[in-house]
Amino acid sequence: MQQIYHSNAKTNINIRQQIQNNFSSTNEELANQFCTSSQTVSKWRNRVCTSDASCTPKNIVYALSEVEETLAISIRKSTWFALDEIFETLFAQNNSISRSSVYRCFVRNNINTVPILEKEKAKKFKAYEPGYLHFDVTYMPKFNKVGSYLYVAIDRATRVMFYKVYDHKTSENTDLFFDECMVFFPFVITHILTDNGFEFTNRLIRSKKGDLCTKPSLLDIKCEANNIEHRCTKPSTPKTNGMVERVNGTIKNNTILKFKYQNKSELNNDLIRFLLFYNLYRRHGSLRKELNVKTPFDAVTKWFELKPEIFIQKPDDFKIKIINLQTQIVDLHQQRCET
């Protein structure tokens, strides 16, 4: 059997045996004889065997700390989120962590591949082109005992997201948010999926006689006027609208659960920054599988190449629109002029 040596080895088994069996010559003399260094000669004289030792370090230093590795494994096993989502969660706490270090952690613990049973549990959405929006409303922190609500919309195909804070959760604010979405999204909106909240629909409102309301909500009226199909989830089935429910958690994990705000302006500023980051730079594992792209904006560009007729705005113009959201950030350090 042919002996395999390290790539930088200067000696072979025969030379090593001669070194170990020669007791009369000095290290320097043997080094000159075999064209190697005296350190190498000394090394083999002090060894019993003649085979190369392992290059594996005795003490392996991992990029993730023990706490970070435990957290990554716990999140992966309990949720089976994509690698990118777990990486971004850890990166928010320690910006020295790399994506590859999280992946290697999964490989070591044999959780780099999602089990078949978990894949079967995940119900995939029916394939739609851009224009199918999921709507939802979530709570924001109170300032001076006054609360607010975040209206959120996310497109099913591209994962492009838009949201805005309102003081109240009402059908009137839903109507205003609808108008904002019509201006923001770069493609024609064809469907809107909501839960059965009274801010979205009247269909579960009952009269004193127990009859369901047949009067359309403000959102229904707006959708009909714009040739948009308004769909509602089945009662008590939040998973049906799970895409926007999941993104609500993503928003909170990167804003209100990560930082403490002194006032509503600080919160609004951070929400705008995250909205810009999310649409332009945040990677999505699902988009990589579906379209072989990384970010929601990349998905918009890809769909524009495939279906330009469904767009009302070019991707470059849409990118400028997203970047211009920064103009809404309030300078909290600006001093008010006194007259």
LINKAGI-V579783 format. One record per helix or strand. SS is the DSSP state (hx for helix, st for strand). FROM is the first residue (numbers start at 1). TO is the last residue. Records with the same first field share a line. If there is no record, write none. Layout:
SS = FROM-TO, FROM-TO
This chain:
hx = 13-21, 27-34, 38-45, 66-79, 83-93, 99-108, 116-121, 171-184, 218-225, 238-253, 264-280, 285-290, 296-306, 308-310, 315-328
st = 132-143, 146-155, 161-166, 187-187, 191-194, 206-206, 212-212, 229-232, 311-311
